[in-house]
Amino acid sequence: MTKSSPFPQKVYIEEESLNYPLTRRILKNLKQVPREIIRNPQQVLKRLQNSRDAIGEGKKYLLIAKQKGSFVKPCPCTPRYIGCNYFIINLVLNCPLDCSYCILQDYLSHPLITVHVNLEDLWRELDIFLGGRKGKYLRIGTGELGDSLVLDHLTENSEDLISYFRGKEKAFLELKTKTVEIDNILNLEPAENVVISWSLNSFKIAEEEEKGAPSIEERVKAAKRVSEKGFKLGFHFDPLIRYSGWEEDYAEVVKILLNTVDPLKISWISLGSLRFPPPLKLLIKQRFPHTKVIHDEFIKGKDGKLRYFKPLRLELYQKIISFIKGCGGGKIPLYFCMEDEEIWRKAMNWVPRGKEDVENFLSP
């Protein structure tokens, strides 16, 4: 979503999605953007198949559709690694940002940026889901298959989601983003069980590999404003990426973050290193021929994904953790996304017995 390429260039509306309130809201906010009513997204996907870069081309268009499956699902944690019992709401799929390392390039079945508009079905599903988990802590978010806030100026979904979750006992909503789309958030009263999170990286990776995303400084400033409004914050250093000078660069980002944002306002920080399924390597090479992130010492992990050798991952984590603790973040709950017992033990000095342990550790 660069200044030279406004999003969307066109909006496609599935015929059965025309009469939903969210559809009307999006179209009102889109104003003069061209639109087309379609019966089936395959009409559009066939056109994209003739493009040299179907993924990049798909990022130009918005699809308004009805969610025909389940909205709420367990986060697809990597098998044979410790998960965190996170759940996801599949409200928006894909993202107009274009990060070179993004796993969605390989993971999702089509590249159109899609908003599911049948919110009443979502609320009913959430009522049943939360009712079945009474007395248990729950972390749930919308930022796994698409950025939580990048389309918020069109959908205003943050207002609906925060309104729904406000006061829900032991249920914590996380909205995760790389953007500075916080206007709607700032117009709301904070909720104790809502966490607004940012994905962060080094300045070099953000500038070279996260096309269309705001700078790290802009993200941290946005987080500060949200925190001053009264919302809790989360941060995700994921994927951590090795290159010459990475230590100094990540140390600088951590210092800026914890000098700008009060560490006591941070609910959690997650850490994860670069990992991807083997087919994504070729796709990244084709779409981003100048990137260097895939040229390192990778091995196939227990889950079949390519990862840094374990000693290299451990070095990444130990250094980042030391930076956080050295900048006054010693009391911030830290956790790994998709790592094994040995990494937890050597980097964190404890090993969760399972994903429920991680969930309880992160819940106030």
N, C-alpha and C positions, 0 to 999 in steps of 0.2 A: 504494500500500500504506500507507494512512493508519491511524492508531490506531482511527478510527471504522469503517473498512472492512477487516476482516481478510481476508487472502487465504489459500487460496481459500474461497469460500462453498460450492463443490461441486467434486468431481473426477469427470471422465468418463474411463472406461478403455476403449480399443478392445479388443474381444474377443480379438484376436490378440496383444495385449500383456500379457495377464494373468499369464503364467507367467515373466516375466523377473525376475531378481534385483533390478534397479533398481525395477521396479514394486512388489515386495514391500517394499523399503526405504522408498519414498515413502509407501506406504499405512500402514506402521508409524509413520512420523514424523507423518503427518496425524492419526492417532488417530481422533477422533470426527467428522471432517468427512464430510458426506453424500457418497455415491458412487453412480455408475450405470455399468453396463456397456453399451456401445453397439457396434453393428456398423460404423457409419460416422459420422464427425463431422458430415456433412450434416444429421443429425437435429437436432443442437444448433444448427447455423448457421441453419437455417430459423427456429428460435425467435428467434434474435438479430436477424434481419432485421426483425422487427416492433417492435424497440426504437427509440426516438428517437435513441439514441446506441449503435449496435452495437459500436463500438470500445471505448467506456467499459464497456459491459455485458460484453464479452468478457474484460475484465481481472478479472472476479470469479471466473472459472472456470479450472480446470486440466485440460488434456487429456493423458492418458498414451497415447502412440502409438508405433508402429514407424516408423523412418526407412526409407522405401521407395526413396529415391534415394541419391545419394552424400552422405556426411557431410562430406567434405573438398572445398572448392572455392576457387578464387582469389577474393580480395576483389573485389567488383564496383566496381573503380576507375572513376572518371569518364573517358570517352573524351576524348582530346585534352588531358589534363592529366597531369602526372608522377605516377605511382603509386609505391608503395614495396615491391611484390612480396610483399604480405602474403597469407596464406592463412587461411581461416576453417573452423571446425568447427561444423556446424549441429546442435548438440546440444539447444539450447533456443531456441524461437522466441517472440517477443513478450515483454512485460514488464509486471508489475503497476504499475510507476511510470507516471506519465502526464505526460510533458514536452510542453509545447505544441508545440514545434518538431520533435518526433520524426518522422523520415522513415518509420519503420515503419508509421505510420498509413496511408500511401499505398502502401508497398512490398510488404507481405505480403498474401497472398491471403485470409487470414481472421484474425479478432482473438483467437481463443482462445490462451491461453498454453499452449504445447505443450512437453512433454519427450519426447524420443525415448529409448527405453529399451533398444534392442538394442545394448548396448555391445560385445558380442563382435564384431559386424560392424564397429563403429568401429575396434577394435584391429586387426583384420585389414586393414582399408582403410589405416590409418595405417602398418602394417608395409610394405605394398606401396608406399605413397606415399613414405615416408622412404627405403626401399631404392632407389628410383629417383632420389633426390637426394643420394646419398652424396658427401661432399666439398664440398657447397654449403651455405651458410648458409640458414637458414629461420626466419622468424617466423610463428607460427601462433597463433590465439586463438579464443575462443568468444564474444567480446563485440560482434559486429557485428549480429546479428539478435536479440539479447536480452542482458540484463545477465548477466555471467558468474557473479555470486555472489548475486544477489537470491533465488534459490531454493535456495541451497546448504544451508540448514538442513533442507531436505526431501530433496534429491537426494544430498548429500555428494559431488557430482561432482568437486569440487576435489581431493579425496583420490585418486580414481581417476586423474584426469588428471596430477597431479603425479607419482604413482607410475609411470605409464607413461613420462612424458618424462624422469624423473630419469636423468641420465647419458647421454641421447641426444646424441651428438656433433653440434655445430653446429645443433641444433634447439632453438629458443627458444619456450617456451610463454608466452603472455600471457593473464592473466585480468583482464578490465576491468570496472569496476563504478562505480556511484554510491552504493553502499550501505556499511554497516559490518558486513556479514555475514562476519566474519573468524575466528570461533571455530574452524572446522575448519582453516583455514590455520595458526592459532597452535598447533595440536596436532601439526603436521608439522615434520619437519626441513627446513630450507631446501634448495633445489636451485640450483646455479649457473646453470642454464639456464631458470629460471622467474622471470617478472616479474609482479608484482601491480600493476595500474594503476588509477588513478582518473580519471574525467572530472570536471573542475572548471570553474567559471564564476564570475562575480562574485556577491557576496552577494545583490544585487538580483534577478539572473536566477534564481539557485537558489531563492530564496524565492518568487518570483512565477510562474515558468515551469516548475519541476521538481516537480510535485505528487507527494507521497509520498516524495520522496528526503530523506535526512538533510542537515543543514546542511553548508556548506563546512567549518566548524570541526570537525565530527564526522568528516568524510571525512579531513581532514588528520591528525587525531589517530589514526584507524584506520591510516592509512598509516605513521605513526611507529611504532606498535606492531608492524606487520608488518616494518618495516625493522629494528627492534631485535631481532626474532626471527632476522633474517639474510637475509631475502628482498630481492631487488632490486625497485626501484620504477619505475613509469612514470606519466606524467601526460598528460592530453589536454585542452587548452583548445580545445574544439570542441563547439558552434559559438560563436565569439566574436561578440558581438552589440553593436551600436552603440545608444547612447541618451545622453541628457544626463547627464554625469558618469561615463561609462564609463571614462575614463582613470584617474581617482582610484580607482575601485572595483577595477579589475583590478590596479592597482599595489599596493593593499592586500592582495589575495589572494596575489599573487606573494610579497610580503614575508613574510606569515604562513607560507606554504608553505616558503620557503627558510630561514626562521628556526626552523622546527619540524623539518624533515627535512634530514638531511645531504645536500647536493647531490652528494657523491661516491657516494651510494647510488642515484642516479637514473640509470637506463639510457637513457631518452629522454623528451623532451617533444614532443608534436605540437601543431601549430596549424592551425586551420581556421576559416573564417568562415561565418556563416549562409548556407545555400544550400538550395534545395528545388525539386522539380519544380513547374511551375505549378499542376497540380490540387491540390497540397497546400495552397496558399494559401487556397482556398475552404474546404477541410476544417478548417483551423486556425481560420478565421473562424467557422465554424459551431460547433465544439466549444469554442473559447475566445474568446467574443465580446469579452472585456475586454483581451485581449493586444494589445500594441503592437509586437511584434517583426516583424510582417509589413508595418508601415507605415513604409517607408523608401525610399531611392533604389535600386531594384533594376533590373538589366538581365538579359536572357537571355544566358547564357554560351555557350561553344563546345559545351557538352554539353547545351544546352537547359534547364538549371536556372537559376532566378532567383538572382542574386548581387548583392552590393554592387558599385557602380562600382569599377573597379580602383584608382583613387587612394584611395578609402575603405578598401578591403581592405588596401592597402599601408600606410596610416597605422596601421590596427589592428595589423598584424604588426610593424611597426618599433617601435611603442611597447611591445608585449608583450615583444619580444626585448630591448629596452633595459632593461625592468624586471627581466627574468631575469638579464641580465648585471650589472646594478647591484646585485643582491642576492647576488652570489657564485656565480651559476650559469653563468659563462662557459665552463666545460668540459663542460656537459651537452649531449649531442647533440640538436639541434633539427631538426625536419623539418616540412614542410607536408603536409597531407592535401588532395589534389586542387587543386593550383595549377600555374600555367604557368611557363615559363622566365623570363619577365620578373620575376615576383614573386620567384622564387628568387634571381635575380641582384641585384635591388635591395634585398631584405630580408636575404638570407643571404650575399651576396657570392660565391656560387658556383652553378653550375648542374649538376645531375646529368645524365649522358649518357642515363640511362634509369632504370627502376625497380630494375635490378640495382645501380646505383651507390648508390641510397638504401639498399638492403638491406645492402650491404657497409659503408656508413658507420655503420649502426646496430648492426652485429654486432661483438661484442668481438674 
